[in-house]
Amino acid sequence: SGVNITYITLNGYVEMNRLKYLYFTVMLMVYILIFLCNGTVFYIICFHKNLHEPMYIFIAALLFNSVVYSTTIYPKLLIDFLSERQIITYSSCIIQLFMFYSVGGTEFFLLAVMAFDRYVSICKPLRYPTIMRKSTVTSLLVLAYFVPACHIAGEAILISKVQLCHSELDGIFCNNGIFTLHCVKSRALTIFGIFSLLDLVMLPVLFTIFTYTKILIISYKNSKAFRRKAAETCVPHLLVLISFSYLSTYDVVIARVESDFPKPARFVMTLQIFLYQPLFNPFIYGLKMKEISKHLKKLLSFSTI
């Protein structure tokens, strides 16, 4: 039978006595870097009128998403590194889970939206202004944030109603490892989880891959200059998609792998989920997108004067 558990102990930390100050310093620096890098490219896009095009607006949304994604995890992580006991209230744990997966789903949706934008721009350039109107861009952005949030909210409400038998989570933040704390495996939650995985991950990823394949086929039939232009704008999006898909697979695997998995390996794998993706986005878009990197160089040369 279940017990009334209000606090969850996060048991995923390794060598805390010896290394907690090192963890804290590294993580704080990474978090500041995430804010600075994403913020700089976001500022460039907002500040320069010539970047107020759908593609750049979607990139700005993705960078904003990276900051929200990091803020879901880093502040709590920094507090835990300096605390005697690593605990979190069950309600806060569910909120963190909701934010983590909702923002993760938004990332996949935004990448799918960006693929659609590139497809229209490269394959139907004459119809681009009529298809990608301001109202279309706004609707796509609202959908990218709203659909995952509604999905995960339903799941979070179900989780909050399930009886707990354990209070120790093998992790350093609240992800789907929370299911291991439940007394009974909820059938409704399993169905909901599969549905969310299909809807929020598989469908956007398949749509994105299908769209880029189509762009690739059309580019292949065209001139070298056309191929180069297509590659210039599509490669950054694809790199981000591959990286994020790989990390999401990691997250699902970590939570489902049994507890005999070595604790240090699990700790390192979990850190990877949120360590380099939020830094990867601004670097990819800042360096690979010609227009953004042009403004970035100007900004950097101006600040060094």
BANUDREN-377886 format. One line per field, with one value per atom (N, C-alpha, C): residue number from 0; x, z, y; atom name. Coordinates in steps of 0.2 Angstrom, whole numbers, always signed. Each point is the difference from the previous one (the first is absolute). Example, Ala and Ser with C-alpha at 12.3 -4.5 7.8 and 13.67 -1.06 7.14 Angstrom:
2
seq = c(0  0  0  1  1  1)
u = c(+66  -4  +4  -2  +4  -4)
w = c(+39  +0  +0  -4  +1  +3)
v = c(-28  +6  +6  +5  +6  +5)
atom = c(N  CA  C  N  CA  C)
This chain:
305
seq = c(0  0  0  1  1  1  2  2  2  3  3  3  4  4  4  5  5  5  6  6  6  7  7  7  8  8  8  9  9  9  10  10  10  11  11  11  12  12  12  13  13  13  14  14  14  15  15  15  16  16  16  17  17  17  18  18  18  19  19  19  20  20  20  21  21  21  22  22  22  23  23  23  24  24  24  25  25  25  26  26  26  27  27  27  28  28  28  29  29  29  30  30  30  31  31  31  32  32  32  33  33  33  34  34  34  35  35  35  36  36  36  37  37  37  38  38  38  39  39  39  40  40  40  41  41  41  42  42  42  43  43  43  44  44  44  45  45  45  46  46  46  47  47  47  48  48  48  49  49  49  50  50  50  51  51  51  52  52  52  53  53  53  54  54  54  55  55  55  56  56  56  57  57  57  58  58  58  59  59  59  60  60  60  61  61  61  62  62  62  63  63  63  64  64  64  65  65  65  66  66  66  67  67  67  68  68  68  69  69  69  70  70  70  71  71  71  72  72  72  73  73  73  74  74  74  75  75  75  76  76  76  77  77  77  78  78  78  79  79  79  80  80  80  81  81  81  82  82  82  83  83  83  84  84  84  85  85  85  86  86  86  87  87  87  88  88  88  89  89  89  90  90  90  91  91  91  92  92  92  93  93  93  94  94  94  95  95  95  96  96  96  97  97  97  98  98  98  99  99  99  100  100  100  101  101  101  102  102  102  103  103  103  104  104  104  105  105  105  106  106  106  107  107  107  108  108  108  109  109  109  110  110  110  111  111  111  112  112  112  113  113  113  114  114  114  115  115  115  116  116  116  117  117  117  118  118  118  119  119  119  120  120  120  121  121  121  122  122  122  123  123  123  124  124  124  125  125  125  126  126  126  127  127  127  128  128  128  129  129  129  130  130  130  131  131  131  132  132  132  133  133  133  134  134  134  135  135  135  136  136  136  137  137  137  138  138  138  139  139  139  140  140  140  141  141  141  142  142  142  143  143  143  144  144  144  145  145  145  146  146  146  147  147  147  148  148  148  149  149  149  150  150  150  151  151  151  152  152  152  153  153  153  154  154  154  155  155  155  156  156  156  157  157  157  158  158  158  159  159  159  160  160  160  161  161  161  162  162  162  163  163  163  164  164  164  165  165  165  166  166  166  167  167  167  168  168  168  169  169  169  170  170  170  171  171  171  172  172  172  173  173  173  174  174  174  175  175  175  176  176  176  177  177  177  178  178  178  179  179  179  180  180  180  181  181  181  182  182  182  183  183  183  184  184  184  185  185  185  186  186  186  187  187  187  188  188  188  189  189  189  190  190  190  191  191  191  192  192  192  193  193  193  194  194  194  195  195  195  196  196  196  197  197  197  198  198  198  199  199  199  200  200  200  201  201  201  202  202  202  203  203  203  204  204  204  205  205  205  206  206  206  207  207  207  208  208  208  209  209  209  210  210  210  211  211  211  212  212  212  213  213  213  214  214  214  215  215  215  216  216  216  217  217  217  218  218  218  219  219  219  220  220  220  221  221  221  222  222  222  223  223  223  224  224  224  225  225  225  226  226  226  227  227  227  228  228  228  229  229  229  230  230  230  231  231  231  232  232  232  233  233  233  234  234  234  235  235  235  236  236  236  237  237  237  238  238  238  239  239  239  240  240  240  241  241  241  242  242  242  243  243  243  244  244  244  245  245  245  246  246  246  247  247  247  248  248  248  249  249  249  250  250  250  251  251  251  252  252  252  253  253  253  254  254  254  255  255  255  256  256  256  257  257  257  258  258  258  259  259  259  260  260  260  261  261  261  262  262  262  263  263  263  264  264  264  265  265  265  266  266  266  267  267  267  268  268  268  269  269  269  270  270  270  271  271  271  272  272  272  273  273  273  274  274  274  275  275  275  276  276  276  277  277  277  278  278  278  279  279  279  280  280  280  281  281  281  282  282  282  283  283  283  284  284  284  285  285  285  286  286  286  287  287  287  288  288  288  289  289  289  290  290  290  291  291  291  292  292  292  293  293  293  294  294  294  295  295  295  296  296  296  297  297  297  298  298  298  299  299  299  300  300  300  301  301  301  302  302  302  303  303  303  304  304  304)
u = c(+4  -4  +4  -2  +3  +1  +5  +1  -1  -1  -1  +7  +3  +7  -1  +3  +0  +7  +6  +6  +3  +4  +4  +7  +4  +7  +3  +5  +3  +6  +1  +5  +6  -1  +5  +6  +2  +6  +6  +6  +6  +5  +4  +6  -2  -6  -2  +5  +2  +4  +7  +3  +6  -1  -5  +0  -6  -3  -6  +1  +6  +2  +2  +3  +2  -6  -5  -6  -4  +0  -4  +4  +6  +4  -1  +1  -1  -7  -5  -7  -2  +2  -1  +3  +6  +3  -4  -2  -3  -7  -4  -6  +0  +6  +1  +1  +4  +2  -6  -4  -7  -4  +0  -4  +4  +6  +4  -1  +2  +0  -7  -5  -7  -2  +1  -2  +3  +6  +4  -4  +0  -3  -8  -3  -7  -1  +5  +0  +2  +4  +2  -6  -4  -6  -5  -1  -5  +1  +7  +2  +1  +1  +1  -6  -2  -7  +1  +6  +1  -1  +1  -1  -7  -5  -7  -3  +2  -3  -1  -5  -2  +5  +5  +6  +3  +2  +3  -4  -7  -4  -1  +0  +0  +6  +6  +7  -1  -2  -1  -4  -5  -5  +4  +4  +4  +5  +3  +5  -3  -6  -4  -2  -2  -1  +6  +6  +6  +1  -2  +1  -5  -6  -6  +2  +2  +2  +5  +6  +5  -2  -5  -2  -5  -2  -4  +4  +7  +4  +6  +3  +6  -1  -5  +0  -1  -4  -1  +6  +4  +6  +5  +1  +5  -2  -6  -2  +2  -2  +2  +7  +4  +8  +2  -3  +2  -4  -5  -4  +3  -2  +2  -4  -7  -4  -3  +0  -3  -7  -5  -7  -4  -6  -4  -8  -4  -7  -3  -5  -3  -3  -4  -3  +5  +6  +5  +3  +0  +3  -4  -7  -5  +1  +0  +1  +6  +6  +6  +0  -4  -1  -4  -5  -5  +4  +4  +4  +5  +4  +5  -3  -5  -3  -4  -3  -4  +5  +5  +5  +4  +1  +3  -4  -7  -4  -1  +1  +0  +6  +5  +6  -1  -3  -1  -5  -5  -5  +3  +4  +4  +4  +4  +4  -4  -6  -5  -2  -2  -2  +5  +6  +6  +1  -1  +1  -5  -7  -5  +2  +2  +2  +6  +5  +5  -3  -4  -3  -4  -4  -4  +5  +5  +5  +4  +2  +5  -4  -6  -3  -6  -3  -5  +1  +6  +2  -5  -4  -4  -7  -1  -6  +2  +6  +3  -4  +0  -3  -7  -4  -7  -1  +4  -1  +3  +6  +3  -2  -6  -2  +1  -1  +1  -5  -6  -5  +2  +3  +2  +5  +5  +6  -3  -4  -3  -4  -4  -4  +5  +5  +5  +4  +2  +3  -4  -7  -5  -1  +0  -1  +6  +6  +6  +1  -3  +0  -6  -6  -6  -1  +1  -1  +4  +6  +4  -2  -1  -2  -7  -5  -6  +1  +4  +1  +3  +6  +3  -4  -4  -4  -5  -2  -5  +4  +6  +4  +2  +2  +2  -6  -6  -6  -1  +1  -1  +5  +7  +5  -1  -3  -1  -6  -4  -5  +2  +6  +2  +4  -2  +3  +7  +4  +7  +2  +5  +2  +8  +3  +7  +1  +6  +1  +7  +4  +6  +1  +2  +0  +7  +2  +7  +1  +1  +1  +2  +1  +2  -5  -5  -6  -6  -6  -6  -2  +2  -2  -5  +0  -5  +2  +6  +2  -5  -4  -5  -5  +0  -5  +2  +7  +3  -2  -3  -2  -7  -4  -7  -1  -5  -2  -2  -4  -3  +1  +2  +1  -6  -1  -7  +0  -6  -1  -1  -4  -2  +6  +5  +6  +4  +1  +4  -3  -7  -3  +1  +0  +1  +7  +5  +7  +1  -2  +1  -3  -6  -4  +4  +3  +4  +6  +4  +6  -1  -6  -2  -1  -4  -3  +5  +4  +5  +7  +2  +6  +0  -3  +1  -3  -6  -3  +3  +2  +4  +7  +3  +7  -1  -5  -1  -2  -4  -2  +6  +4  +7  +4  +1  +4  -3  -6  -4  +1  -1  +1  +7  +5  +7  +2  -3  +1  -2  -6  -3  +4  +2  +4  +7  +3  +6  -1  -6  -1  -1  -4  -1  +7  +4  +6  +5  +0  +4  -1  -6  -2  +2  +1  +2  +7  +2  +7  +4  +6  +5  -1  -2  -1  -6  -5  -7  +1  +5  +1  +4  +4  +4  -4  -5  -5  -4  -2  -4  +3  +7  +4  +1  +2  +1  -5  -7  -5  -3  +1  -3  +5  +7  +4  +0  +0  -1  -6  -6  -6  +1  +3  +1  +4  +6  +5  -4  -4  -4  -5  -3  -5  +4  +5  +4  +2  +3  +3  -6  -6  -5  -4  +0  -3  +4  +7  +4  +0  -1  +0  -7  -5  -7  +0  +3  +0  +4  +5  +4  -5  -4  -4  -5  -3  -5  +4  +6  +4  +2  +3  +2  -6  -6  -5  -3  +1  -2  +5  +6  +5  +0  +1  -1  +6  -1  +4  +7  +1  +7  +5  -2  +4  +4  +7  +5  -2  +0  -2  +4  +6  +4  -1  -1  -2  -7  -5  -6  +0  +4  +1  +3  +5  +3  -5  -3  -5  -6  -2  -5  +2  +6  +3  +0  +1  +1  -7  -6  -6  -1  +2  -1  +7  +5  +7  +1  +0  +3  -6  -6  -5  -1  -2  -1  +6  +6  +6  +1  -2  +0  -4  -6  -4  +3  +2  +2  +7  +4  +6  -1  -5  -2  -3  -5  -3  +4  +4  +4  +6  +3  +5  -2  -5  -2  -4  -4  -5  +4  +1  +4  -3  -6  -2  +1  -2  +1  +8  +4  +7  +3  -2  +2  -1  -6  -2  +4  +1  +4  +7  +3  +7  +0  -5  +0  -1  -4  -1  +6  +3  +6  +6  +1  +5  -1  -7  -2  +2  -2  +1  +8  +4  +7  +4  -4  +3  +1)
w = c(+0  +0  +0  -3  +0  +6  +1  +6  -3  +5  -1  -1  -6  -1  -3  +4  -3  -2  +2  -3  -3  -6  -4  +1  +2  +0  -6  -3  -6  +1  -2  +2  -6  -5  -6  +1  +5  +0  +2  -2  +1  +3  +5  +3  +2  +4  +2  +5  +4  +6  -3  -5  -3  -5  -4  -6  -1  +6  -1  -2  +2  -2  -7  -2  -7  -5  +2  -4  +0  +6  +0  -4  +0  -4  -8  -2  -7  -2  +4  -2  +0  +4  +0  -6  -1  -6  -7  +0  -6  -1  +6  +0  -2  +2  -2  -7  -2  -8  -4  +2  -3  -1  +6  -1  -4  +0  -4  -8  -1  -7  -4  +4  -3  +0  +5  +1  -6  -1  -5  -7  -2  -7  +0  +6  +0  -1  +4  -1  -7  -3  -7  -5  +1  -4  +1  +7  +2  -3  +1  -1  -7  -5  -7  -4  -3  -4  -6  -3  -5  +2  +6  +3  +2  -1  +2  -6  -1  -5  +3  -2  +3  +3  -5  +2  +7  +0  +6  +6  -1  +5  +4  -4  +2  +4  -3  +4  +6  +1  +6  +5  -2  +4  +3  -5  +2  +6  -1  +5  +7  -1  +6  +4  -4  +2  +4  -3  +4  +7  +0  +7  +5  -3  +5  +2  -5  +1  +6  -1  +5  +7  +0  +6  +4  -4  +3  +5  -2  +4  +4  -3  +3  +7  +1  +7  +5  -1  +5  +1  -5  +0  +4  -1  +3  +8  +2  +7  +3  -4  +2  +1  -4  +1  +6  +3  +6  +6  -1  +6  +3  +6  +4  -3  -1  -3  -6  -5  -7  +0  +2  +0  -4  -2  -3  +2  +0  +2  -6  +1  -5  -5  +2  -4  -5  +3  -4  -5  +2  -4  -7  +1  -5  -5  +3  -4  -4  +3  -4  -5  +1  -5  -6  +2  -5  -4  +3  -4  -4  +2  -4  -6  +0  -5  -5  +3  -4  -4  +3  -4  -5  +2  -5  -6  +1  -5  -5  +3  -4  -4  +2  -4  -7  +1  -6  -5  +3  -4  -4  +4  -3  -6  +1  -5  -6  +1  -5  -4  +4  -3  -5  +3  -4  -6  +0  -6  -5  +2  -5  -3  +4  -2  -5  +1  -5  -7  +1  -6  -4  +3  -4  -3  +4  -3  -5  +0  -5  -6  +1  -5  -3  +4  -3  +2  -3  +2  -2  -6  -2  +5  +3  +4  +8  +1  +7  +4  -3  +3  +2  -4  +1  +5  +0  +4  +7  +1  +6  +2  +1  +2  +8  +2  +8  +4  -3  +4  +0  -5  -1  +5  +0  +5  +7  +2  +7  +2  -5  +1  +1  -4  +1  +7  +2  +6  +6  +0  +5  +1  -6  +0  +3  -2  +2  +8  +3  +7  +4  -4  +3  +0  -6  +0  +5  +0  +5  +7  +2  +7  +2  -5  +2  +1  -5  +1  +6  +2  +6  +6  +0  +6  +2  -5  +1  +3  -2  +3  +7  +1  +7  +5  -2  +4  +2  -5  +1  +5  -1  +5  +7  +1  +7  +3  -3  +3  +1  -2  +1  +7  +3  +7  +0  +5  +0  +5  -1  +5  +1  -4  +1  +0  +4  +0  -3  -2  -2  -8  -3  -8  -2  -4  -3  -5  +2  -5  +3  -4  +3  -2  -4  +0  -2  -1  -1  -7  -2  -7  +0  -5  +0  +5  +3  +5  +6  +1  +5  +0  -6  +0  +5  +1  +4  +7  +2  +7  +1  -5  +1  +2  +4  +3  -6  -4  -5  -7  -5  -7  -3  -1  -2  -8  -2  -7  -4  +3  -3  -1  +4  +0  -6  +0  -6  -6  -1  -7  -1  +5  -1  -2  +3  -1  -8  -2  -7  -5  +2  -4  -1  +6  +0  -4  +1  -4  -8  -2  -7  -2  +4  -2  +0  +6  +1  -3  -1  -2  -7  -1  -6  -6  +1  -6  -2  +5  -3  -3  +3  -3  -7  -1  -6  -5  +2  -5  -2  +5  -1  -5  +1  -4  -7  -1  -6  -4  +4  -4  -2  +4  -2  -6  +0  -6  -6  +0  -5  -3  +5  -2  -4  +3  -2  -8  -1  -7  -5  +2  -4  -1  +5  +0  -5  +0  -4  -7  -2  -7  -2  +4  -2  +0  -1  -1  +6  +0  +5  +5  -2  +4  +4  -3  +3  +6  -2  +5  +6  -1  +5  +5  -3  +4  +4  -3  +4  +6  -1  +5  +5  -1  +4  +6  -3  +5  +3  -3  +3  +5  -2  +4  +8  +2  +7  +3  -3  +3  +1  -5  +0  +6  +1  +5  +7  +1  +6  +1  -5  +0  +2  -3  +2  +7  +2  +7  +5  -1  +5  +0  -6  +0  +4  -1  +3  +8  +2  +7  +3  -4  +2  +1  -5  +1  +6  +2  +6  +6  +0  +6  +1  -6  +1  +2  -3  +2  +7  +3  +7  +5  -2  +5  +0  -6  +0  +2  +0  +1  +8  +1  +7  +5  +6  +5  +0  -3  +1  -5  -4  -4  +4  -1  +5  +1  +6  +2  -3  +0  -4  -7  -3  -8  -1  +5  -1  +2  +4  +2  -6  -3  -6  -6  -1  -5  +1  +6  +2  -1  +2  -1  -8  -4  -7  -3  +3  -3  +0  +5  +0  +1  -1  +0  -7  -5  -6  -5  +0  -5  +0  +6  +1  -3  +0  -2  -8  -2  -7  -4  +1  -4  -2  +5  -2  -4  +2  -4  -7  -1  -7  -4  +3  -4  +0  +5  +0  -5  -1  -5  -7  +0  -6  -5  +4  -4  -2  -7  -2  +3  -1  +2  +8  +4  +7  +2  -3  +1  -2  -5  -3  +6  +3  +5  +7  +1  +6  -1  -6  -1  +2  -3  +1  +8  +3  +7  +4  -1  +3  -1  -6  -2  +3  +1  +3  +7  +3  +8  +2  -5  +1  -1  -3  -1  +6)
v = c(-6  +6  +6  +6  +6  +4  +4  +4  +7  +5  +7  +3  +0  +3  +7  +5  +7  +2  -4  +2  -6  +2  -5  +1  -5  +0  -1  +4  -1  -3  -7  -4  -1  +4  -1  +4  +4  +3  -4  +1  -4  +4  -2  +3  +7  +1  +7  +3  -4  +2  +4  -4  +2  +5  +0  +4  +5  +1  +4  +7  +3  +7  +0  -5  +0  -1  -4  -1  +7  +3  +7  +5  +1  +5  -2  -6  -2  +2  -3  +1  +7  +4  +7  +4  -2  +3  -2  -6  -3  +4  +1  +3  +8  +3  +7  +0  -4  -1  -1  -4  -2  +7  +4  +6  +5  +0  +5  -2  -6  -2  +0  -2  +0  +7  +4  +7  +4  -1  +4  -1  -6  -2  +3  -1  +2  +7  +4  +7  +3  -4  +2  -1  -5  -1  +5  +2  +4  +8  +1  +7  +2  -5  +2  -2  +6  -1  -5  +0  -5  -7  -2  -7  -1  +4  -1  -4  -5  -5  -6  -4  -6  -5  -1  -5  +3  +6  +3  +0  +2  +0  -7  -5  -7  -2  +3  -1  +3  +6  +4  -4  -3  -4  -6  -3  -6  +2  +6  +2  +2  +3  +1  -6  -5  -7  -3  +1  -3  +3  +7  +3  -2  -1  -3  -7  -4  -7  +0  +4  +0  +2  +5  +3  -5  -5  -5  -4  -1  -5  +4  +5  +2  +3  +5  +3  -5  -5  -5  -5  -1  -4  +4  +6  +4  +0  +1  +0  -7  -6  -6  -2  +3  -1  +3  +5  +3  -2  -4  -3  -6  -1  -6  -6  +1  -5  +2  -4  +2  -2  +4  -2  +5  -2  +4  -2  +5  -2  -3  -5  -4  +5  +5  +5  +3  +3  +3  -5  -6  -5  -1  +0  -1  +7  +6  +6  +0  -3  +0  -5  -6  -5  +3  +4  +3  +5  +5  +5  -4  -5  -3  -3  -4  -3  +4  +5  +5  +4  +3  +3  -4  -6  -5  -1  -1  -1  +6  +6  +6  +1  -3  +0  -4  -6  -4  +3  +3  +4  +6  +3  +6  -2  -6  -2  -3  -2  -2  +6  +5  +6  +3  +0  +3  -4  -6  -5  +2  +2  +2  +6  +5  +7  -1  -4  -1  -3  -5  -3  +5  +4  +5  +5  +2  +5  -2  -7  -3  -2  -4  -3  +3  +5  +4  +8  +2  +7  +6  -1  +5  +0  -5  +0  +1  +0  +1  +6  +6  +6  -1  -4  -1  -6  -5  -5  +2  +2  +2  +7  +2  +6  +1  +6  +1  -4  -1  -3  -8  -2  -8  -1  +5  -1  +0  +5  +0  -6  -3  -6  -6  +0  -6  +0  +6  +1  -2  +3  -2  -7  -4  -7  -4  +3  -3  +0  +5  +0  -3  +1  -2  -8  -3  -7  -4  +1  -4  +1  +7  +1  -3  +0  -4  -7  -3  -7  -2  +3  -1  +2  +5  +2  -6  -3  -6  -6  -1  -5  +2  +6  +3  -1  +1  +0  -8  -4  -7  -3  +3  -2  +2  +6  +3  -5  -3  -4  -7  -2  -7  -1  -5  -2  -1  +3  -2  -5  -4  -5  +1  +4  +2  +7  +2  +7  +2  -5  +1  -1  +5  +1  -1  -5  -1  +5  +6  +6  +6  +5  +7  +5  -2  +4  -4  +3  -4  -1  -6  -2  -6  -4  -5  -6  +1  -5  +0  +5  +1  -6  -3  -6  -6  +0  -5  +0  +6  +1  -2  -1  -2  -7  -1  -7  -4  +2  -4  +3  -3  +3  +2  +6  +2  -1  -3  -2  +6  +5  +6  +4  +0  +4  -3  -6  -4  +2  +0  +2  +7  +4  +7  +2  -4  +1  -2  -6  -2  +5  +3  +4  +7  +2  +6  -1  -5  -2  +0  -3  +0  +8  +3  +7  +5  +0  +6  -2  -6  -1  -4  -5  -4  +4  +2  +4  +6  +5  +5  -2  -5  -2  -3  -5  -3  +6  +5  +5  +4  +2  +3  -3  -7  -4  +0  -2  +0  +7  +5  +7  +1  -1  +1  -5  -6  -5  +3  +3  +3  +6  +4  +6  -3  -5  -3  -2  -4  -2  +5  +6  +5  +4  +1  +3  -4  -6  -4  +1  +1  +1  +7  +5  +6  +2  +7  +2  -1  +1  -1  +6  +6  +6  -1  -3  -2  -5  -5  -5  +3  +4  +3  +5  +3  +5  -5  -6  -4  -3  -2  -3  +5  +6  +5  +1  +0  +1  -6  -6  -6  -4  +0  -4  +2  +7  +1  -3  +1  -3  -8  -3  -8  -1  +3  -1  +0  +6  +1  -6  -2  -6  -6  -2  -6  +0  +6  +0  -1  +4  +0  -7  -3  -7  -5  +1  -5  +1  +6  +1  -2  +1  -2  -8  -3  -8  -2  +4  -1  +0  +6  +1  -6  -2  -6  -6  -1  -6  +0  +6  +0  -2  +3  -1  -7  -3  -7  -6  +2  -5  -1  -7  -2  +3  +0  +3  -3  -6  -3  +4  +5  +4  +4  +0  +4  +7  +2  +7  +6  -1  +5  +1  -6  +1  +3  -2  +3  +8  +2  +7  +4  -3  +3  +1  -6  +0  +5  +1  +5  +7  +1  +7  +2  -5  +1  +3  -2  +2  +7  +4  +7  +4  -3  +3  +4  -4  +3  +2  -2  +2  +7  +3  +7  +5  -3  +4  -2  -5  -3  +5  +1  +4  +7  +4  +7  +0  -5  -1  -2  -5  -2  +6  +3  +5  +7  +1  +6  +0  -6  -1  -3  -4  -3  +5  +4  +4  +7  +0  +6  +7  +1  +7  +1  -5  +1  +0  -4  +0  +7  +3  +7  +5  +0  +5  -2  -6  -3  +3  +0  +2  +8  +3  +7  +2  -4  +2  -2  -5  -2  +5  +2  +5  +6  +2  +6  +0  -6  +0  -1  -1  -1  +7  +5  +6  +4)
atom = c(N  CA  C  N  CA  C  N  CA  C  N  CA  C  N  CA  C  N  CA  C  N  CA  C  N  CA  C  N  CA  C  N  CA  C  N  CA  C  N  CA  C  N  CA  C  N  CA  C  N  CA  C  N  CA  C  N  CA  C  N  CA  C  N  CA  C  N  CA  C  N  CA  C  N  CA  C  N  CA  C  N  CA  C  N  CA  C  N  CA  C  N  CA  C  N  CA  C  N  CA  C  N  CA  C  N  CA  C  N  CA  C  N  CA  C  N  CA  C  N  CA  C  N  CA  C  N  CA  C  N  CA  C  N  CA  C  N  CA  C  N  CA  C  N  CA  C  N  CA  C  N  CA  C  N  CA  C  N  CA  C  N  CA  C  N  CA  C  N  CA  C  N  CA  C  N  CA  C  N  CA  C  N  CA  C  N  CA  C  N  CA  C  N  CA  C  N  CA  C  N  CA  C  N  CA  C  N  CA  C  N  CA  C  N  CA  C  N  CA  C  N  CA  C  N  CA  C  N  CA  C  N  CA  C  N  CA  C  N  CA  C  N  CA  C  N  CA  C  N  CA  C  N  CA  C  N  CA  C  N  CA  C  N  CA  C  N  CA  C  N  CA  C  N  CA  C  N  CA  C  N  CA  C  N  CA  C  N  CA  C  N  CA  C  N  CA  C  N  CA  C  N  CA  C  N  CA  C  N  CA  C  N  CA  C  N  CA  C  N  CA  C  N  CA  C  N  CA  C  N  CA  C  N  CA  C  N  CA  C  N  CA  C  N  CA  C  N  CA  C  N  CA  C  N  CA  C  N  CA  C  N  CA  C  N  CA  C  N  CA  C  N  CA  C  N  CA  C  N  CA  C  N  CA  C  N  CA  C  N  CA  C  N  CA  C  N  CA  C  N  CA  C  N  CA  C  N  CA  C  N  CA  C  N  CA  C  N  CA  C  N  CA  C  N  CA  C  N  CA  C  N  CA  C  N  CA  C  N  CA  C  N  CA  C  N  CA  C  N  CA  C  N  CA  C  N  CA  C  N  CA  C  N  CA  C  N  CA  C  N  CA  C  N  CA  C  N  CA  C  N  CA  C  N  CA  C  N  CA  C  N  CA  C  N  CA  C  N  CA  C  N  CA  C  N  CA  C  N  CA  C  N  CA  C  N  CA  C  N  CA  C  N  CA  C  N  CA  C  N  CA  C  N  CA  C  N  CA  C  N  CA  C  N  CA  C  N  CA  C  N  CA  C  N  CA  C  N  CA  C  N  CA  C  N  CA  C  N  CA  C  N  CA  C  N  CA  C  N  CA  C  N  CA  C  N  CA  C  N  CA  C  N  CA  C  N  CA  C  N  CA  C  N  CA  C  N  CA  C  N  CA  C  N  CA  C  N  CA  C  N  CA  C  N  CA  C  N  CA  C  N  CA  C  N  CA  C  N  CA  C  N  CA  C  N  CA  C  N  CA  C  N  CA  C  N  CA  C  N  CA  C  N  CA  C  N  CA  C  N  CA  C  N  CA  C  N  CA  C  N  CA  C  N  CA  C  N  CA  C  N  CA  C  N  CA  C  N  CA  C  N  CA  C  N  CA  C  N  CA  C  N  CA  C  N  CA  C  N  CA  C  N  CA  C  N  CA  C  N  CA  C  N  CA  C  N  CA  C  N  CA  C  N  CA  C  N  CA  C  N  CA  C  N  CA  C  N  CA  C  N  CA  C  N  CA  C  N  CA  C  N  CA  C  N  CA  C  N  CA  C  N  CA  C  N  CA  C  N  CA  C  N  CA  C  N  CA  C  N  CA  C  N  CA  C  N  CA  C  N  CA  C  N  CA  C  N  CA  C  N  CA  C  N  CA  C  N  CA  C  N  CA  C  N  CA  C  N  CA  C  N  CA  C  N  CA  C  N  CA  C  N  CA  C  N  CA  C  N  CA  C  N  CA  C  N  CA  C  N  CA  C  N  CA  C  N  CA  C  N  CA  C  N  CA  C  N  CA  C  N  CA  C  N  CA  C  N  CA  C  N  CA  C  N  CA  C  N  CA  C  N  CA  C  N  CA  C  N  CA  C  N  CA  C  N  CA  C  N  CA  C  N  CA  C  N  CA  C  N  CA  C  N  CA  C  N  CA  C  N  CA  C  N  CA  C  N  CA  C  N  CA  C  N  CA  C  N  CA  C  N  CA  C  N  CA  C  N  CA  C  N  CA  C  N  CA  C  N  CA  C  N  CA  C  N  CA  C  N  CA  C  N  CA  C  N  CA  C  N  CA  C  N  CA  C  N  CA  C  N  CA  C  N  CA  C  N  CA  C  N  CA  C  N  CA  C  N  CA  C  N  CA  C  N  CA  C  N  CA  C  N  CA  C  N  CA  C  N  CA  C  N  CA  C  N  CA  C)
